[in-house]
Amino acid sequence: MSSVLVILEIKDRIISRISWEAMAAAHTLAEGRGLPVDIAVVTSPTNPILAKIQGKPPRTIYAVDHKLLHAYTSDGYAEACAQLIAHVKPAYVILPHTYQVRDFAPRLATRLKQVLISDVTGIETHAGASVAPTFIRQLLQGKLNARYSHTGTGVCLLSIQAGAFRADAPEASATTVEPFLPKLEAAQIRIQPGEPFRASAQTVDLGSATILVSVGRGIKEEANLPIVQELATALGAELAASRPICDAGWLPMERQVGSSGQTVAPKVYLAVGISGAIQHLVGMKGSQCIVAINKDENAPIFEVADYGIVGDLFEVVPALTAAVRKVKG
Amino acid sequence: MKIIVAIKQVPERDARIRIDSEGKWIDLQDIEFNLNESDAYALEEALQLKEAHGGEVVVISAGPERVGKTIREALAKGADRGIHIESDDLASYDALGVARLLAAAIEEEPEDPDLILTGLQSDDLGLGQTGVIMAEILGLPHATLILKIEKTETGIKVLRELEDGWFQHLELPTPAVLTIQSGNSKLRYATLMGIKKAKTKEVRRVTVADLIHNDPDVKPADPVVILDQVMLPSKQRTTQMLGGSPSEAAAALVEKLQFEVRAL
């Protein structure tokens, strides 16, 4: 019987939160299609983390184990997952949209003559098993949504965006763990990976700030940064930024919020001149209150904002600094 | 070192978003186009490698006539020559179909490349897959989200960005495909001399029919994944828009932060 197979990712020795979100997405799809859910984790079958499953218990847990998979490589993971899919024969394969999945899943899909539907934010199942499900993903940096469908009879592969689905609470489960031992040879791994490392000690902890003032491309020049710094100081806030500001070297990388930087959820996140590309939103949309100041009323940042001001930041920000100073005396 | 850089022309970042009459893409009338941002970084890395080790940088792009302008811009920045896969109906291909065209045109090159670079994802479709798919089609190793490339005795050593401020070095044999993350280098501008020289540089134009003629496997299969419809995003939160003059909006926001959010 075909199934929905979820390939979960281990990070820092636990199954990552985004993996459980992908699992929740898999259950949505599986219920709509009347299919069972299986999960796979690249780890030893005796790893105790396999006993702690969040959400409804899967039918089978595959522990994909091989010494050539101990260090991640795109070659090793693509081949091992291709063999697993040939063995399990799922109708759908669901993965979390992480950097690692972005690295190997397109290669895996190509090997199966398929195309990964990447960074999915929504799954629509339609009444009747004969109507294929549809998948929502974002285009143009979040300014547009698109509905995609998969055709043909082959396996359909999806990766799920961080935060798009809510991970289910853990449920006691007694699922059997089935070892899956792919056939891999050292010559198939063409890449030699080094140990992951952090570039430098972090001196700023954006995660502990109550208020963040975050600045994006709208600031135009490095010389204009003091106007947002003054606002941050007036609010007692930390200064953060979107990727382009750090890429340009105007602020250090450790102040970057987004998929390649820090994930934050302060009490107030004030986005100044940030359009709200997907990569930025995933890092801050969990904030309690989001304020957006942007010249473009159609900027995607306004889709997640609680308060919005459409206007020229060079006029609005100094006015806001003055107003804050007035109430804070 | 011979380096091929796959680049894409995309609607400019601030382009006005109006859904077209078929509901499958935006109306492109009056829209300006730019070189995709991470592709610009891929081109920059290629040009720096050529400056350090010699060789040739070839840019390749698929799309309609207007893509020629983006290819010329890359030539003006220092690429040696260009390949333009002419196609007016790329939207009917899925990512695998487009990567097949690029791979086929690369395979027609008289001399094999040492490296194929491209940006990590496009600013319009954002699939983030074309480079990796090309690697699989061409049977080459790949690495994604690459910030730095060093030549070694046997191949290359690259710096890969991981999540949450982590990094990793990888060693790969060449030829290899790398997808480049933005931010490692400052992008160069085309000089006047560069723009002048670009006019005389070679741009090889190939049609999809030519590619199929040379390799029948390129013939576009039915797409596996289809874009059915585009829609304007729906709001995830209710936004209170604060209007008026800058000082009125600022005063209104401070009041909200004080009394509704209780953050001041």
HADDOCK unambig.tbl for C-alpha pairs under 7 A between the chains (distance, minus, plus):
assign (segid A and resid 99 and name CA) (segid B and resid 162 and name CA) 6.59 0.50 0.50
assign (segid A and resid 99 and name CA) (segid B and resid 163 and name CA) 6.79 0.50 0.50
assign (segid A and resid 103 and name CA) (segid B and resid 143 and name CA) 6.87 0.50 0.50
assign (segid A and resid 103 and name CA) (segid B and resid 144 and name CA) 5.71 0.50 0.50
assign (segid A and resid 106 and name CA) (segid B and resid 129 and name CA) 5.74 0.50 0.50
assign (segid A and resid 106 and name CA) (segid B and resid 132 and name CA) 6.08 0.50 0.50
assign (segid A and resid 106 and name CA) (segid B and resid 133 and name CA) 5.87 0.50 0.50
assign (segid A and resid 107 and name CA) (segid B and resid 132 and name CA) 5.90 0.50 0.50
assign (segid A and resid 107 and name CA) (segid B and resid 133 and name CA) 5.56 0.50 0.50
assign (segid A and resid 107 and name CA) (segid B and resid 136 and name CA) 5.74 0.50 0.50
assign (segid A and resid 110 and name CA) (segid B and resid 133 and name CA) 6.09 0.50 0.50
assign (segid A and resid 110 and name CA) (segid B and resid 136 and name CA) 6.79 0.50 0.50
assign (segid A and resid 114 and name CA) (segid B and resid 224 and name CA) 6.33 0.50 0.50
assign (segid A and resid 115 and name CA) (segid B and resid 95 and name CA) 6.71 0.50 0.50
assign (segid A and resid 115 and name CA) (segid B and resid 96 and name CA) 6.30 0.50 0.50
assign (segid A and resid 115 and name CA) (segid B and resid 224 and name CA) 6.54 0.50 0.50
assign (segid A and resid 115 and name CA) (segid B and resid 225 and name CA) 6.55 0.50 0.50
assign (segid A and resid 118 and name CA) (segid B and resid 127 and name CA) 6.04 0.50 0.50
assign (segid A and resid 139 and name CA) (segid B and resid 124 and name CA) 5.72 0.50 0.50
assign (segid A and resid 139 and name CA) (segid B and resid 125 and name CA) 5.10 0.50 0.50
assign (segid A and resid 139 and name CA) (segid B and resid 126 and name CA) 6.33 0.50 0.50
assign (segid A and resid 140 and name CA) (segid B and resid 123 and name CA) 5.79 0.50 0.50
assign (segid A and resid 140 and name CA) (segid B and resid 124 and name CA) 4.22 0.50 0.50
assign (segid A and resid 140 and name CA) (segid B and resid 125 and name CA) 6.26 0.50 0.50
assign (segid A and resid 141 and name CA) (segid B and resid 123 and name CA) 6.24 0.50 0.50
assign (segid A and resid 141 and name CA) (segid B and resid 124 and name CA) 6.82 0.50 0.50
assign (segid A and resid 143 and name CA) (segid B and resid 233 and name CA) 6.88 0.50 0.50
assign (segid A and resid 144 and name CA) (segid B and resid 230 and name CA) 6.69 0.50 0.50
assign (segid A and resid 144 and name CA) (segid B and resid 231 and name CA) 5.96 0.50 0.50
assign (segid A and resid 144 and name CA) (segid B and resid 232 and name CA) 5.05 0.50 0.50
assign (segid A and resid 144 and name CA) (segid B and resid 233 and name CA) 5.69 0.50 0.50
assign (segid A and resid 145 and name CA) (segid B and resid 230 and name CA) 5.59 0.50 0.50
assign (segid A and resid 145 and name CA) (segid B and resid 231 and name CA) 5.11 0.50 0.50
assign (segid A and resid 145 and name CA) (segid B and resid 232 and name CA) 5.92 0.50 0.50
assign (segid A and resid 145 and name CA) (segid B and resid 233 and name CA) 5.47 0.50 0.50
assign (segid A and resid 146 and name CA) (segid B and resid 227 and name CA) 6.84 0.50 0.50
assign (segid A and resid 146 and name CA) (segid B and resid 229 and name CA) 5.67 0.50 0.50
assign (segid A and resid 146 and name CA) (segid B and resid 230 and name CA) 4.19 0.50 0.50
assign (segid A and resid 146 and name CA) (segid B and resid 231 and name CA) 6.02 0.50 0.50
assign (segid A and resid 147 and name CA) (segid B and resid 227 and name CA) 6.04 0.50 0.50
assign (segid A and resid 147 and name CA) (segid B and resid 228 and name CA) 5.58 0.50 0.50
assign (segid A and resid 147 and name CA) (segid B and resid 229 and name CA) 5.27 0.50 0.50
assign (segid A and resid 147 and name CA) (segid B and resid 230 and name CA) 6.25 0.50 0.50
assign (segid A and resid 148 and name CA) (segid B and resid 225 and name CA) 6.85 0.50 0.50
assign (segid A and resid 148 and name CA) (segid B and resid 226 and name CA) 5.53 0.50 0.50
assign (segid A and resid 148 and name CA) (segid B and resid 227 and name CA) 4.48 0.50 0.50
assign (segid A and resid 148 and name CA) (segid B and resid 228 and name CA) 5.47 0.50 0.50
assign (segid A and resid 149 and name CA) (segid B and resid 225 and name CA) 5.84 0.50 0.50
assign (segid A and resid 149 and name CA) (segid B and resid 226 and name CA) 5.35 0.50 0.50
assign (segid A and resid 149 and name CA) (segid B and resid 227 and name CA) 6.60 0.50 0.50
assign (segid A and resid 149 and name CA) (segid B and resid 228 and name CA) 6.82 0.50 0.50
assign (segid A and resid 150 and name CA) (segid B and resid 224 and name CA) 5.85 0.50 0.50
assign (segid A and resid 150 and name CA) (segid B and resid 225 and name CA) 4.63 0.50 0.50
assign (segid A and resid 150 and name CA) (segid B and resid 226 and name CA) 6.35 0.50 0.50
assign (segid A and resid 151 and name CA) (segid B and resid 224 and name CA) 5.18 0.50 0.50
assign (segid A and resid 151 and name CA) (segid B and resid 225 and name CA) 6.12 0.50 0.50
assign (segid A and resid 152 and name CA) (segid B and resid 224 and name CA) 6.52 0.50 0.50
assign (segid A and resid 190 and name CA) (segid B and resid 141 and name CA) 6.40 0.50 0.50
assign (segid A and resid 190 and name CA) (segid B and resid 172 and name CA) 6.52 0.50 0.50
assign (segid A and resid 191 and name CA) (segid B and resid 170 and name CA) 6.73 0.50 0.50
assign (segid A and resid 191 and name CA) (segid B and resid 171 and name CA) 5.85 0.50 0.50
assign (segid A and resid 191 and name CA) (segid B and resid 172 and name CA) 4.97 0.50 0.50
assign (segid A and resid 192 and name CA) (segid B and resid 170 and name CA) 5.55 0.50 0.50
assign (segid A and resid 192 and name CA) (segid B and resid 171 and name CA) 4.98 0.50 0.50
assign (segid A and resid 192 and name CA) (segid B and resid 172 and name CA) 6.51 0.50 0.50
assign (segid A and resid 193 and name CA) (segid B and resid 169 and name CA) 6.33 0.50 0.50
assign (segid A and resid 193 and name CA) (segid B and resid 170 and name CA) 4.48 0.50 0.50
assign (segid A and resid 193 and name CA) (segid B and resid 171 and name CA) 6.48 0.50 0.50
assign (segid A and resid 194 and name CA) (segid B and resid 168 and name CA) 5.84 0.50 0.50
assign (segid A and resid 194 and name CA) (segid B and resid 169 and name CA) 5.01 0.50 0.50
assign (segid A and resid 194 and name CA) (segid B and resid 170 and name CA) 5.60 0.50 0.50
assign (segid A and resid 195 and name CA) (segid B and resid 168 and name CA) 6.09 0.50 0.50
assign (segid A and resid 196 and name CA) (segid B and resid 166 and name CA) 6.45 0.50 0.50
assign (segid A and resid 196 and name CA) (segid B and resid 167 and name CA) 5.47 0.50 0.50
assign (segid A and resid 196 and name CA) (segid B and resid 168 and name CA) 4.47 0.50 0.50
assign (segid A and resid 197 and name CA) (segid B and resid 166 and name CA) 5.51 0.50 0.50
assign (segid A and resid 197 and name CA) (segid B and resid 167 and name CA) 5.33 0.50 0.50
assign (segid A and resid 197 and name CA) (segid B and resid 168 and name CA) 6.12 0.50 0.50
assign (segid A and resid 198 and name CA) (segid B and resid 165 and name CA) 6.24 0.50 0.50
assign (segid A and resid 198 and name CA) (segid B and resid 166 and name CA) 4.59 0.50 0.50
assign (segid A and resid 198 and name CA) (segid B and resid 167 and name CA) 6.07 0.50 0.50
assign (segid A and resid 199 and name CA) (segid B and resid 166 and name CA) 6.70 0.50 0.50
assign (segid A and resid 199 and name CA) (segid B and resid 167 and name CA) 6.92 0.50 0.50
assign (segid A and resid 247 and name CA) (segid B and resid 182 and name CA) 6.92 0.50 0.50
assign (segid A and resid 247 and name CA) (segid B and resid 183 and name CA) 4.14 0.50 0.50
assign (segid A and resid 248 and name CA) (segid B and resid 183 and name CA) 6.76 0.50 0.50
assign (segid A and resid 259 and name CA) (segid B and resid 163 and name CA) 6.96 0.50 0.50
assign (segid A and resid 260 and name CA) (segid B and resid 163 and name CA) 5.39 0.50 0.50
assign (segid A and resid 260 and name CA) (segid B and resid 164 and name CA) 5.97 0.50 0.50
assign (segid A and resid 260 and name CA) (segid B and resid 165 and name CA) 6.86 0.50 0.50
assign (segid A and resid 261 and name CA) (segid B and resid 164 and name CA) 5.19 0.50 0.50
assign (segid A and resid 261 and name CA) (segid B and resid 165 and name CA) 5.93 0.50 0.50
assign (segid A and resid 262 and name CA) (segid B and resid 164 and name CA) 5.71 0.50 0.50
assign (segid A and resid 303 and name CA) (segid B and resid 235 and name CA) 4.52 0.50 0.50
assign (segid A and resid 303 and name CA) (segid B and resid 236 and name CA) 5.60 0.50 0.50
assign (segid A and resid 303 and name CA) (segid B and resid 237 and name CA) 6.33 0.50 0.50
assign (segid A and resid 304 and name CA) (segid B and resid 235 and name CA) 6.73 0.50 0.50
assign (segid A and resid 304 and name CA) (segid B and resid 236 and name CA) 5.40 0.50 0.50
assign (segid A and resid 304 and name CA) (segid B and resid 237 and name CA) 5.23 0.50 0.50
assign (segid A and resid 305 and name CA) (segid B and resid 237 and name CA) 6.33 0.50 0.50
assign (segid A and resid 305 and name CA) (segid B and resid 239 and name CA) 5.55 0.50 0.50
assign (segid A and resid 306 and name CA) (segid B and resid 237 and name CA) 6.34 0.50 0.50
assign (segid A and resid 306 and name CA) (segid B and resid 238 and name CA) 6.03 0.50 0.50
assign (segid A and resid 306 and name CA) (segid B and resid 239 and name CA) 4.40 0.50 0.50
assign (segid A and resid 306 and name CA) (segid B and resid 240 and name CA) 6.05 0.50 0.50
assign (segid A and resid 307 and name CA) (segid B and resid 239 and name CA) 5.21 0.50 0.50
assign (segid A and resid 307 and name CA) (segid B and resid 240 and name CA) 4.77 0.50 0.50
assign (segid A and resid 307 and name CA) (segid B and resid 241 and name CA) 5.77 0.50 0.50
assign (segid A and resid 308 and name CA) (segid B and resid 239 and name CA) 6.39 0.50 0.50
assign (segid A and resid 308 and name CA) (segid B and resid 240 and name CA) 6.14 0.50 0.50
assign (segid A and resid 308 and name CA) (segid B and resid 241 and name CA) 4.64 0.50 0.50
assign (segid A and resid 308 and name CA) (segid B and resid 242 and name CA) 6.00 0.50 0.50
assign (segid A and resid 309 and name CA) (segid B and resid 241 and name CA) 5.89 0.50 0.50
assign (segid A and resid 309 and name CA) (segid B and resid 242 and name CA) 5.32 0.50 0.50
assign (segid A and resid 309 and name CA) (segid B and resid 243 and name CA) 6.60 0.50 0.50
assign (segid A and resid 309 and name CA) (segid B and resid 249 and name CA) 6.83 0.50 0.50
assign (segid A and resid 315 and name CA) (segid B and resid 246 and name CA) 6.08 0.50 0.50
assign (segid A and resid 316 and name CA) (segid B and resid 246 and name CA) 4.77 0.50 0.50
assign (segid A and resid 316 and name CA) (segid B and resid 247 and name CA) 6.89 0.50 0.50
assign (segid A and resid 316 and name CA) (segid B and resid 250 and name CA) 6.59 0.50 0.50
assign (segid A and resid 319 and name CA) (segid B and resid 246 and name CA) 6.27 0.50 0.50
assign (segid A and resid 319 and name CA) (segid B and resid 247 and name CA) 5.10 0.50 0.50
assign (segid A and resid 319 and name CA) (segid B and resid 250 and name CA) 5.89 0.50 0.50
assign (segid A and resid 320 and name CA) (segid B and resid 250 and name CA) 4.57 0.50 0.50
assign (segid A and resid 320 and name CA) (segid B and resid 251 and name CA) 6.98 0.50 0.50
assign (segid A and resid 323 and name CA) (segid B and resid 250 and name CA) 6.45 0.50 0.50
assign (segid A and resid 323 and name CA) (segid B and resid 251 and name CA) 5.79 0.50 0.50
assign (segid A and resid 323 and name CA) (segid B and resid 254 and name CA) 6.71 0.50 0.50
assign (segid A and resid 324 and name CA) (segid B and resid 254 and name CA) 6.33 0.50 0.50
